Amino acid sequence: MEEAPALRLGVDVGGTFTDVVLHDEAGRATIRKLLSTPPRYEVAVLEASAALADGRAAQIAEVVHGT
């Protein structure tokens, strides 16, 4: 059985916007920008991540976070 390609997720949380980038092994990047959700910043991160992963969350091998 062939292993599923690994995905990388980059997250940048700011005071106004939260940016999430999903990078695949083919070099494609898919970007989602949402309004941040203070004081629960994780809400925007989880919403964007779920939308980008589109059922492939188990394939995410690395998460990089910045603020």
All heavy atoms as TSV, in Angstrom:
chain	resi	resn	atom	element	x	y	z
A	1	MET	N	N	0.837	-1.174	0.000
A	1	MET	CA	C	0.000	0.000	0.000
A	1	MET	C	C	0.886	1.243	0.000
A	1	MET	O	O	1.814	1.361	0.792
A	1	MET	CB	C	-0.896	-0.026	1.237
A	1	MET	CG	C	-1.898	1.086	1.253
A	1	MET	SD	S	-3.115	0.752	2.550
A	1	MET	CE	C	-3.102	2.309	3.356
A	2	GLU	N	N	0.579	2.188	-0.857
A	2	GLU	CA	C	1.366	3.405	-0.975
A	2	GLU	C	C	0.980	4.379	0.127
A	2	GLU	O	O	-0.187	4.565	0.449
A	2	GLU	CB	C	1.120	4.058	-2.341
A	2	GLU	CG	C	2.038	5.201	-2.610
A	2	GLU	CD	C	1.850	5.724	-4.020
A	2	GLU	OE1	O	1.779	4.893	-4.946
A	2	GLU	OE2	O	1.777	6.949	-4.177
A	3	GLU	N	N	2.010	5.020	0.709
A	3	GLU	CA	C	1.770	5.988	1.782
A	3	GLU	C	C	1.216	7.289	1.206
A	3	GLU	O	O	1.650	7.748	0.154
A	3	GLU	CB	C	3.088	6.259	2.512
A	3	GLU	CG	C	2.923	7.086	3.750
A	3	GLU	CD	C	4.225	7.215	4.520
A	3	GLU	OE1	O	4.912	6.198	4.687
A	3	GLU	OE2	O	4.539	8.332	4.930
A	4	ALA	N	N	0.249	7.873	1.898
A	4	ALA	CA	C	-0.341	9.143	1.464
A	4	ALA	C	C	0.707	10.251	1.563
A	4	ALA	O	O	1.552	10.220	2.451
A	4	ALA	CB	C	-1.546	9.478	2.330
A	5	PRO	N	N	0.657	11.221	0.657
A	5	PRO	CA	C	1.636	12.304	0.709
A	5	PRO	C	C	1.474	13.124	1.983
A	5	PRO	O	O	0.369	13.313	2.483
A	5	PRO	CB	C	1.308	13.147	-0.520
A	5	PRO	CG	C	-0.059	12.768	-0.926
A	5	PRO	CD	C	-0.292	11.379	-0.421
A	6	ALA	N	N	2.625	13.573	2.508
A	6	ALA	CA	C	2.605	14.389	3.717
A	6	ALA	C	C	2.291	15.842	3.362
A	6	ALA	O	O	2.759	16.367	2.355
A	6	ALA	CB	C	3.955	14.308	4.418
A	7	LEU	N	N	1.501	16.456	4.198
A	7	LEU	CA	C	1.141	17.856	4.033
A	7	LEU	C	C	1.782	18.666	5.148
A	7	LEU	O	O	2.033	18.148	6.237
A	7	LEU	CB	C	-0.379	18.022	4.099
A	7	LEU	CG	C	-1.202	17.194	3.124
A	7	LEU	CD1	C	-2.680	17.322	3.440
A	7	LEU	CD2	C	-0.926	17.627	1.696
A	8	ARG	N	N	2.039	19.944	4.886
A	8	ARG	CA	C	2.546	20.864	5.904
A	8	ARG	C	C	1.557	22.006	6.042
A	8	ARG	O	O	1.026	22.490	5.050
A	8	ARG	CB	C	3.908	21.404	5.485
A	8	ARG	CG	C	4.959	20.321	5.393
A	8	ARG	CD	C	6.265	20.857	4.877
A	8	ARG	NE	N	6.775	21.839	5.834
A	8	ARG	CZ	C	7.642	22.778	5.519
A	8	ARG	NH1	N	8.098	22.872	4.291
A	8	ARG	NH2	N	8.071	23.624	6.423
A	9	LEU	N	N	1.338	22.430	7.261
A	9	LEU	CA	C	0.395	23.494	7.538
A	9	LEU	C	C	1.140	24.638	8.220
A	9	LEU	O	O	1.833	24.425	9.216
A	9	LEU	CB	C	-0.708	22.970	8.463
A	9	LEU	CG	C	-1.934	23.822	8.651
A	9	LEU	CD1	C	-2.763	23.857	7.355
A	9	LEU	CD2	C	-2.776	23.306	9.787
A	10	GLY	N	N	1.005	25.829	7.671
A	10	GLY	CA	C	1.602	27.016	8.269
A	10	GLY	C	C	0.505	27.939	8.748
A	10	GLY	O	O	-0.476	28.171	8.043
A	11	VAL	N	N	0.656	28.458	9.964
A	11	VAL	CA	C	-0.368	29.311	10.565
A	11	VAL	C	C	0.282	30.586	11.074
A	11	VAL	O	O	1.292	30.543	11.775
A	11	VAL	CB	C	-1.060	28.591	11.754
A	11	VAL	CG1	C	-2.092	29.480	12.399
A	11	VAL	CG2	C	-1.677	27.277	11.302
A	12	ASP	N	N	-0.294	31.718	10.715
A	12	ASP	CA	C	0.151	33.013	11.223
A	12	ASP	C	C	-1.057	33.706	11.833
A	12	ASP	O	O	-1.996	34.061	11.116
A	12	ASP	CB	C	0.755	33.863	10.106
A	12	ASP	CG	C	1.158	35.251	10.586
A	12	ASP	OD1	O	1.538	35.388	11.765
A	12	ASP	OD2	O	1.093	36.193	9.781
A	13	VAL	N	N	-1.046	33.859	13.148
A	13	VAL	CA	C	-2.152	34.490	13.849
A	13	VAL	C	C	-1.793	35.940	14.127
A	13	VAL	O	O	-0.767	36.227	14.737
A	13	VAL	CB	C	-2.457	33.764	15.180
A	13	VAL	CG1	C	-3.565	34.468	15.937
A	13	VAL	CG2	C	-2.819	32.317	14.917
A	14	GLY	N	N	-2.645	36.823	13.660
A	14	GLY	CA	C	-2.442	38.240	13.915
A	14	GLY	C	C	-3.648	38.816	14.633
A	14	GLY	O	O	-4.662	38.149	14.820
A	15	GLY	N	N	-3.543	40.063	15.014
A	15	GLY	CA	C	-4.628	40.714	15.723
A	15	GLY	C	C	-5.866	40.894	14.872
A	15	GLY	O	O	-6.987	40.866	15.361
A	16	THR	N	N	-5.670	41.070	13.553
A	16	THR	CA	C	-6.794	41.288	12.654
A	16	THR	C	C	-7.097	40.063	11.801
A	16	THR	O	O	-8.246	39.671	11.650
A	16	THR	CB	C	-6.528	42.493	11.734
A	16	THR	OG1	O	-6.250	43.631	12.547
A	16	THR	CG2	C	-7.725	42.786	10.853
A	17	PHE	N	N	-6.055	39.465	11.236
A	17	PHE	CA	C	-6.250	38.327	10.341
A	17	PHE	C	C	-5.463	37.114	10.796
A	17	PHE	O	O	-4.403	37.229	11.404
A	17	PHE	CB	C	-5.819	38.673	8.906
A	17	PHE	CG	C	-6.699	39.673	8.248
A	17	PHE	CD1	C	-6.296	40.990	8.106
A	17	PHE	CD2	C	-7.952	39.314	7.764
A	17	PHE	CE1	C	-7.108	41.927	7.493
A	17	PHE	CE2	C	-8.776	40.240	7.162
A	17	PHE	CZ	C	-8.354	41.561	7.024
A	18	THR	N	N	-5.983	35.945	10.464
A	18	THR	CA	C	-5.303	34.669	10.644
A	18	THR	C	C	-5.102	34.087	9.256
A	18	THR	O	O	-6.053	33.963	8.485
A	18	THR	CB	C	-6.144	33.710	11.506
A	18	THR	OG1	O	-6.273	34.279	12.811
A	18	THR	CG2	C	-5.507	32.341	11.604
A	19	ASP	N	N	-3.854	33.779	8.933
A	19	ASP	CA	C	-3.510	33.197	7.633
A	19	ASP	C	C	-3.081	31.750	7.835
A	19	ASP	O	O	-2.279	31.455	8.720
A	19	ASP	CB	C	-2.361	33.971	6.991
A	19	ASP	CG	C	-2.704	35.426	6.781
A	19	ASP	OD1	O	-3.598	35.697	5.973
A	19	ASP	OD2	O	-2.087	36.285	7.431
A	20	VAL	N	N	-3.614	30.860	7.020
A	20	VAL	CA	C	-3.254	29.449	7.078
A	20	VAL	C	C	-2.892	28.998	5.668
A	20	VAL	O	O	-3.612	29.282	4.713
A	20	VAL	CB	C	-4.408	28.593	7.648
A	20	VAL	CG1	C	-4.019	27.132	7.703
A	20	VAL	CG2	C	-4.789	29.078	9.034
A	21	VAL	N	N	-1.745	28.312	5.558
A	21	VAL	CA	C	-1.259	27.826	4.266
A	21	VAL	C	C	-1.084	26.321	4.350
A	21	VAL	O	O	-0.454	25.813	5.281
A	21	VAL	CB	C	0.092	28.475	3.906
A	21	VAL	CG1	C	0.620	27.931	2.588
A	21	VAL	CG2	C	-0.022	29.982	3.856
A	22	LEU	N	N	-1.635	25.602	3.399
A	22	LEU	CA	C	-1.445	24.161	3.294
A	22	LEU	C	C	-0.508	23.917	2.125
A	22	LEU	O	O	-0.775	24.347	1.002
A	22	LEU	CB	C	-2.783	23.449	3.061
A	22	LEU	CG	C	-2.702	21.938	3.037
A	22	LEU	CD1	C	-2.456	21.401	4.448
A	22	LEU	CD2	C	-3.973	21.344	2.472
A	23	HIS	N	N	0.608	23.244	2.383
A	23	HIS	CA	C	1.636	22.993	1.374
A	23	HIS	C	C	1.720	21.495	1.135
A	23	HIS	O	O	1.886	20.721	2.081
A	23	HIS	CB	C	2.977	23.533	1.895
A	23	HIS	CG	C	4.060	23.497	0.900
A	23	HIS	ND1	N	5.033	22.543	0.905
A	23	HIS	CD2	C	4.329	24.309	-0.141
A	23	HIS	CE1	C	5.858	22.767	-0.092
A	23	HIS	NE2	N	5.457	23.826	-0.736
A	24	ASP	N	N	1.598	21.080	-0.126
A	24	ASP	CA	C	1.656	19.642	-0.414
A	24	ASP	C	C	3.013	19.273	-1.000
A	24	ASP	O	O	3.840	20.122	-1.294
A	24	ASP	CB	C	0.496	19.201	-1.306
A	24	ASP	CG	C	0.538	19.767	-2.711
A	24	ASP	OD1	O	1.613	20.185	-3.184
A	24	ASP	OD2	O	-0.527	19.784	-3.362
A	25	GLU	N	N	3.233	17.960	-1.179
A	25	GLU	CA	C	4.521	17.476	-1.670
A	25	GLU	C	C	4.819	17.893	-3.108
A	25	GLU	O	O	5.958	17.916	-3.533
A	25	GLU	CB	C	4.603	15.955	-1.539
A	25	GLU	CG	C	4.830	15.512	-0.127
A	25	GLU	CD	C	5.050	14.022	-0.028
A	25	GLU	OE1	O	4.611	13.266	-0.911
A	25	GLU	OE2	O	5.685	13.611	0.957
A	26	ALA	N	N	3.793	18.234	-3.855
A	26	ALA	CA	C	3.992	18.679	-5.240
A	26	ALA	C	C	4.408	20.144	-5.314
A	26	ALA	O	O	4.643	20.666	-6.393
A	26	ALA	CB	C	2.713	18.457	-6.043
A	27	GLY	N	N	4.457	20.803	-4.150
A	27	GLY	CA	C	4.866	22.202	-4.121
A	27	GLY	C	C	3.711	23.188	-4.213
A	27	GLY	O	O	3.927	24.390	-4.239
A	28	ARG	N	N	2.497	22.680	-4.261
A	28	ARG	CA	C	1.334	23.571	-4.319
A	28	ARG	C	C	1.017	24.113	-2.931
A	28	ARG	O	O	1.092	23.381	-1.945
A	28	ARG	CB	C	0.124	22.824	-4.860
A	28	ARG	CG	C	0.229	22.465	-6.326
A	28	ARG	CD	C	-1.035	21.749	-6.794
A	28	ARG	NE	N	-1.214	20.493	-6.075
A	28	ARG	CZ	C	-0.941	19.297	-6.572
A	28	ARG	NH1	N	-0.504	19.189	-7.807
A	28	ARG	NH2	N	-1.132	18.212	-5.870
A	29	ALA	N	N	0.655	25.379	-2.897
A	29	ALA	CA	C	0.246	26.008	-1.641
A	29	ALA	C	C	-1.178	26.517	-1.807
A	29	ALA	O	O	-1.511	27.156	-2.803
A	29	ALA	CB	C	1.176	27.149	-1.289
A	30	THR	N	N	-2.007	26.214	-0.830
A	30	THR	CA	C	-3.372	26.699	-0.796
A	30	THR	C	C	-3.494	27.584	0.438
A	30	THR	O	O	-3.073	27.192	1.531
A	30	THR	CB	C	-4.368	25.535	-0.705
A	30	THR	OG1	O	-4.080	24.600	-1.744
A	30	THR	CG2	C	-5.795	26.017	-0.847
A	31	ILE	N	N	-4.056	28.762	0.261
A	31	ILE	CA	C	-4.068	29.764	1.325
A	31	ILE	C	C	-5.494	30.105	1.731
A	31	ILE	O	O	-6.382	30.209	0.894
A	31	ILE	CB	C	-3.348	31.044	0.850
A	31	ILE	CG1	C	-1.923	30.712	0.443
A	31	ILE	CG2	C	-3.386	32.128	1.924
A	31	ILE	CD1	C	-1.226	31.802	-0.325
A	32	ARG	N	N	-5.673	30.301	3.024
A	32	ARG	CA	C	-6.962	30.753	3.558
A	32	ARG	C	C	-6.687	31.886	4.534
A	32	ARG	O	O	-5.842	31.764	5.415
A	32	ARG	CB	C	-7.660	29.601	4.260
A	32	ARG	CG	C	-8.953	29.988	4.882
A	32	ARG	CD	C	-10.046	29.121	4.376
A	32	ARG	NE	N	-11.233	29.398	5.186
A	32	ARG	CZ	C	-12.416	29.539	4.677
A	32	ARG	NH1	N	-12.595	29.416	3.397
A	32	ARG	NH2	N	-13.441	29.778	5.439
A	33	LYS	N	N	-7.371	32.997	4.380
A	33	LYS	CA	C	-7.222	34.167	5.244
A	33	LYS	C	C	-8.580	34.452	5.868
A	33	LYS	O	O	-9.569	34.604	5.169
A	33	LYS	CB	C	-6.755	35.367	4.427
A	33	LYS	CG	C	-6.479	36.602	5.241
A	33	LYS	CD	C	-5.989	37.726	4.322
A	33	LYS	CE	C	-5.268	38.773	5.103
A	33	LYS	NZ	N	-3.851	38.617	5.135
A	34	LEU	N	N	-8.607	34.503	7.203
A	34	LEU	CA	C	-9.843	34.754	7.945
A	34	LEU	C	C	-9.623	35.891	8.924
A	34	LEU	O	O	-8.498	36.160	9.336
A	34	LEU	CB	C	-10.226	33.538	8.787
A	34	LEU	CG	C	-10.436	32.209	8.132
A	34	LEU	CD1	C	-10.590	31.147	9.205
A	34	LEU	CD2	C	-11.694	32.246	7.308
A	35	LEU	N	N	-10.700	36.500	9.332
A	35	LEU	CA	C	-10.603	37.431	10.445
A	35	LEU	C	C	-10.228	36.641	11.690
A	35	LEU	O	O	-10.719	35.531	11.911
A	35	LEU	CB	C	-11.935	38.144	10.674
A	35	LEU	CG	C	-12.306	39.206	9.649
A	35	LEU	CD1	C	-13.731	39.693	9.886
A	35	LEU	CD2	C	-11.328	40.370	9.707
A	36	SER	N	N	-9.319	37.184	12.493
A	36	SER	CA	C	-8.963	36.539	13.756
A	36	SER	C	C	-10.156	36.574	14.692
A	36	SER	O	O	-11.089	37.367	14.511
A	36	SER	CB	C	-7.761	37.243	14.388
A	36	SER	OG	O	-6.609	37.029	13.598
A	37	THR	N	N	-10.123	35.712	15.686
A	37	THR	CA	C	-11.274	35.544	16.577
A	37	THR	C	C	-10.878	35.731	18.046
A	37	THR	O	O	-10.999	34.804	18.841
A	37	THR	CB	C	-11.899	34.161	16.360
A	37	THR	OG1	O	-10.854	33.166	16.487
A	37	THR	CG2	C	-12.563	34.034	15.012
A	38	PRO	N	N	-10.392	36.946	18.397
A	38	PRO	CA	C	-10.010	37.149	19.798
A	38	PRO	C	C	-11.233	37.088	20.706
A	38	PRO	O	O	-12.327	37.445	20.269
A	38	PRO	CB	C	-9.389	38.541	19.810
A	38	PRO	CG	C	-9.880	39.217	18.578
A	38	PRO	CD	C	-10.240	38.134	17.596
A	39	PRO	N	N	-11.113	36.623	21.909
A	39	PRO	CA	C	-9.899	36.149	22.559
A	39	PRO	C	C	-9.631	34.673	22.288
A	39	PRO	O	O	-8.670	34.116	22.777
A	39	PRO	CB	C	-10.172	36.377	24.044
A	39	PRO	CG	C	-11.647	36.151	24.169
A	39	PRO	CD	C	-12.238	36.675	22.868
A	40	ARG	N	N	-10.459	34.031	21.471
A	40	ARG	CA	C	-10.292	32.591	21.173
A	40	ARG	C	C	-9.708	32.437	19.778
A	40	ARG	O	O	-10.375	32.022	18.841
A	40	ARG	CB	C	-11.639	31.877	21.304
A	40	ARG	CG	C	-12.173	31.941	22.745
A	40	ARG	CD	C	-13.335	31.044	23.005
A	40	ARG	NE	N	-12.986	29.671	22.657
A	40	ARG	CZ	C	-13.823	28.821	22.070
A	40	ARG	NH1	N	-15.052	29.201	21.771
A	40	ARG	NH2	N	-13.447	27.608	21.785
A	41	TYR	N	N	-8.434	32.770	19.648
A	41	TYR	CA	C	-7.769	32.758	18.348
A	41	TYR	C	C	-7.786	31.385	17.684
A	41	TYR	O	O	-7.742	31.276	16.463
A	41	TYR	CB	C	-6.326	33.255	18.490
A	41	TYR	CG	C	-6.251	34.727	18.778
A	41	TYR	CD1	C	-6.142	35.197	20.079
A	41	TYR	CD2	C	-6.317	35.662	17.752
A	41	TYR	CE1	C	-6.078	36.549	20.346
A	41	TYR	CE2	C	-6.254	37.019	18.004
A	41	TYR	CZ	C	-6.138	37.455	19.305
A	41	TYR	OH	O	-6.083	38.799	19.569
A	42	GLU	N	N	-7.870	30.343	18.479
A	42	GLU	CA	C	-7.857	28.989	17.917
A	42	GLU	C	C	-9.064	28.713	17.034
A	42	GLU	O	O	-9.006	27.847	16.150
A	42	GLU	CB	C	-7.761	27.938	19.038
A	42	GLU	CG	C	-9.023	27.713	19.843
A	42	GLU	CD	C	-9.265	28.715	20.971
A	42	GLU	OE1	O	-8.526	29.704	21.106
A	42	GLU	OE2	O	-10.219	28.483	21.729
A	43	VAL	N	N	-10.153	29.418	17.224
A	43	VAL	CA	C	-11.359	29.190	16.423
A	43	VAL	C	C	-11.062	29.427	14.939
A	43	VAL	O	O	-11.387	28.590	14.090
A	43	VAL	CB	C	-12.533	30.075	16.916
A	43	VAL	CG1	C	-13.710	29.994	15.963
A	43	VAL	CG2	C	-12.937	29.685	18.323
A	44	ALA	N	N	-10.426	30.543	14.601
A	44	ALA	CA	C	-10.082	30.829	13.199
A	44	ALA	C	C	-9.068	29.832	12.676
A	44	ALA	O	O	-9.151	29.387	11.524
A	44	ALA	CB	C	-9.555	32.257	13.061
A	45	VAL	N	N	-8.095	29.455	13.505
A	45	VAL	CA	C	-7.070	28.489	13.089
A	45	VAL	C	C	-7.716	27.154	12.747
A	45	VAL	O	O	-7.445	26.560	11.691
A	45	VAL	CB	C	-5.999	28.312	14.182
A	45	VAL	CG1	C	-5.050	27.170	13.835
A	45	VAL	CG2	C	-5.224	29.603	14.403
A	46	LEU	N	N	-8.571	26.666	13.611
A	46	LEU	CA	C	-9.220	25.374	13.381
A	46	LEU	C	C	-10.160	25.411	12.184
A	46	LEU	O	O	-10.195	24.462	11.390
A	46	LEU	CB	C	-9.960	24.920	14.638
A	46	LEU	CG	C	-9.063	24.577	15.830
A	46	LEU	CD1	C	-9.902	24.351	17.075
A	46	LEU	CD2	C	-8.188	23.386	15.518
A	47	GLU	N	N	-10.899	26.496	12.025
A	47	GLU	CA	C	-11.817	26.616	10.892
A	47	GLU	C	C	-11.056	26.606	9.567
A	47	GLU	O	O	-11.413	25.869	8.642
A	47	GLU	CB	C	-12.631	27.900	11.013
A	47	GLU	CG	C	-13.633	28.083	9.898
A	47	GLU	CD	C	-14.416	29.382	10.026
A	47	GLU	OE1	O	-14.720	29.791	11.157
A	47	GLU	OE2	O	-14.716	29.976	8.976
A	48	ALA	N	N	-10.010	27.400	9.476
A	48	ALA	CA	C	-9.237	27.468	8.234
A	48	ALA	C	C	-8.516	26.156	7.962
A	48	ALA	O	O	-8.478	25.683	6.825
A	48	ALA	CB	C	-8.232	28.623	8.299
A	49	SER	N	N	-7.951	25.557	8.999
A	49	SER	CA	C	-7.228	24.299	8.832
A	49	SER	C	C	-8.148	23.186	8.344
A	49	SER	O	O	-7.793	22.425	7.441
A	49	SER	CB	C	-6.577	23.880	10.157
A	49	SER	OG	O	-5.660	24.851	10.578
A	50	ALA	N	N	-9.320	23.097	8.919
A	50	ALA	CA	C	-10.279	22.065	8.503
A	50	ALA	C	C	-10.708	22.271	7.057
A	50	ALA	O	O	-10.817	21.304	6.292
A	50	ALA	CB	C	-11.493	22.074	9.426
A	51	ALA	N	N	-10.942	23.519	6.677
A	51	ALA	CA	C	-11.361	23.798	5.299
A	51	ALA	C	C	-10.257	23.435	4.307
A	51	ALA	O	O	-10.530	22.850	3.254
A	51	ALA	CB	C	-11.745	25.266	5.152
A	52	LEU	N	N	-9.020	23.758	4.637
A	52	LEU	CA	C	-7.913	23.465	3.722
A	52	LEU	C	C	-7.594	21.974	3.663
A	52	LEU	O	O	-7.309	21.442	2.602
A	52	LEU	CB	C	-6.658	24.241	4.138
A	52	LEU	CG	C	-6.686	25.741	3.887
A	52	LEU	CD1	C	-5.446	26.390	4.470
A	52	LEU	CD2	C	-6.783	26.039	2.398
A	53	ALA	N	N	-7.618	21.306	4.796
A	53	ALA	CA	C	-7.275	19.878	4.836
A	53	ALA	C	C	-8.325	19.042	4.130
A	53	ALA	O	O	-8.010	17.995	3.560
A	53	ALA	CB	C	-7.106	19.416	6.275
A	54	ASP	N	N	-9.578	19.478	4.163
A	54	ASP	CA	C	-10.660	18.825	3.429
A	54	ASP	C	C	-10.629	17.305	3.567
A	54	ASP	O	O	-10.551	16.578	2.587
A	54	ASP	CB	C	-10.611	19.240	1.960
A	54	ASP	CG	C	-11.862	18.853	1.193
A	54	ASP	OD1	O	-12.951	18.793	1.807
A	54	ASP	OD2	O	-11.754	18.617	-0.025
A	55	GLY	N	N	-10.640	16.847	4.822
A	55	GLY	CA	C	-10.664	15.406	5.065
A	55	GLY	C	C	-9.302	14.738	5.045
A	55	GLY	O	O	-9.209	13.525	5.167
A	56	ARG	N	N	-8.237	15.517	4.898
A	56	ARG	CA	C	-6.885	14.941	4.844
A	56	ARG	C	C	-6.067	15.293	6.074
A	56	ARG	O	O	-4.842	15.265	6.043
A	56	ARG	CB	C	-6.153	15.437	3.598
A	56	ARG	CG	C	-6.852	15.101	2.298
A	56	ARG	CD	C	-6.156	15.714	1.117
A	56	ARG	NE	N	-6.283	17.169	1.202
A	56	ARG	CZ	C	-5.566	18.019	0.473
A	56	ARG	NH1	N	-4.689	17.579	-0.381
A	56	ARG	NH2	N	-5.745	19.320	0.607
A	57	ALA	N	N	-6.715	15.599	7.183
A	57	ALA	CA	C	-6.000	16.033	8.390
A	57	ALA	C	C	-4.977	15.003	8.845
A	57	ALA	O	O	-3.905	15.361	9.347
A	57	ALA	CB	C	-6.991	16.330	9.511
A	58	ALA	N	N	-5.257	13.733	8.653
A	58	ALA	CA	C	-4.311	12.695	9.069
A	58	ALA	C	C	-3.028	12.738	8.267
A	58	ALA	O	O	-2.017	12.181	8.685
A	58	ALA	CB	C	-4.973	11.316	8.937
A	59	GLN	N	N	-3.032	13.400	7.133
A	59	GLN	CA	C	-1.832	13.491	6.296
A	59	GLN	C	C	-0.942	14.683	6.659
A	59	GLN	O	O	0.127	14.846	6.100
A	59	GLN	CB	C	-2.237	13.591	4.824
A	59	GLN	CG	C	-2.927	12.370	4.310
A	59	GLN	CD	C	-3.423	12.565	2.881
A	59	GLN	OE1	O	-3.017	13.474	2.191
A	59	GLN	NE2	N	-4.317	11.704	2.459
A	60	ILE	N	N	-1.387	15.522	7.581
A	60	ILE	CA	C	-0.580	16.673	7.982
A	60	ILE	C	C	0.561	16.168	8.854
A	60	ILE	O	O	0.355	15.640	9.939
A	60	ILE	CB	C	-1.410	17.739	8.717
A	60	ILE	CG1	C	-2.458	18.296	7.755
A	60	ILE	CG2	C	-0.516	18.854	9.257
A	60	ILE	CD1	C	-3.437	19.266	8.390
A	61	ALA	N	N	1.785	16.348	8.349
A	61	ALA	CA	C	2.963	15.837	9.035
A	61	ALA	C	C	3.636	16.902	9.884
A	61	ALA	O	O	4.392	16.576	10.808
A	61	ALA	CB	C	3.973	15.304	8.008
A	62	GLU	N	N	3.369	18.170	9.580
A	62	GLU	CA	C	4.056	19.243	10.302
A	62	GLU	C	C	3.160	20.473	10.351
A	62	GLU	O	O	2.473	20.798	9.378
A	62	GLU	CB	C	5.363	19.590	9.559
A	62	GLU	CG	C	6.182	20.664	10.212
A	62	GLU	CD	C	7.477	20.927	9.473
A	62	GLU	OE1	O	7.649	20.451	8.332
A	62	GLU	OE2	O	8.323	21.609	10.044
A	63	VAL	N	N	3.192	21.152	11.494
A	63	VAL	CA	C	2.471	22.415	11.661
A	63	VAL	C	C	3.496	23.446	12.131
A	63	VAL	O	O	4.230	23.212	13.093
A	63	VAL	CB	C	1.330	22.296	12.697
A	63	VAL	CG1	C	0.675	23.653	12.923
A	63	VAL	CG2	C	0.303	21.284	12.228
A	64	VAL	N	N	3.536	24.580	11.441
A	64	VAL	CA	C	4.425	25.670	11.815
A	64	VAL	C	C	3.536	26.849	12.187
A	64	VAL	O	O	2.622	27.204	11.439
A	64	VAL	CB	C	5.354	26.048	10.637
A	64	VAL	CG1	C	6.269	27.191	11.018
A	64	VAL	CG2	C	6.151	24.841	10.190
A	65	HIS	N	N	3.807	27.468	13.342
A	65	HIS	CA	C	2.949	28.532	13.855
A	65	HIS	C	C	3.768	29.800	14.095
A	65	HIS	O	O	4.878	29.734	14.612
A	65	HIS	CB	C	2.306	28.074	15.162
A	65	HIS	CG	C	1.450	29.117	15.803
A	65	HIS	ND1	N	1.877	29.880	16.854
A	65	HIS	CD2	C	0.199	29.533	15.505
A	65	HIS	CE1	C	0.910	30.721	17.203
A	65	HIS	NE2	N	-0.107	30.536	16.400
A	66	GLY	N	N	3.216	30.920	13.704
A	66	GLY	CA	C	3.845	32.204	13.974
A	66	GLY	C	C	2.794	33.192	14.422
A	66	GLY	O	O	1.608	32.976	14.225
A	67	THR	N	N	3.230	34.261	15.051
A	67	THR	CA	C	2.296	35.308	15.449
A	67	THR	C	C	2.841	36.662	15.043
A	67	THR	O	O	4.024	36.814	14.825
A	67	THR	CB	C	2.069	35.314	16.979
A	67	THR	OG1	O	3.307	35.530	17.622
A	67	THR	CG2	C	1.434	34.041	17.446
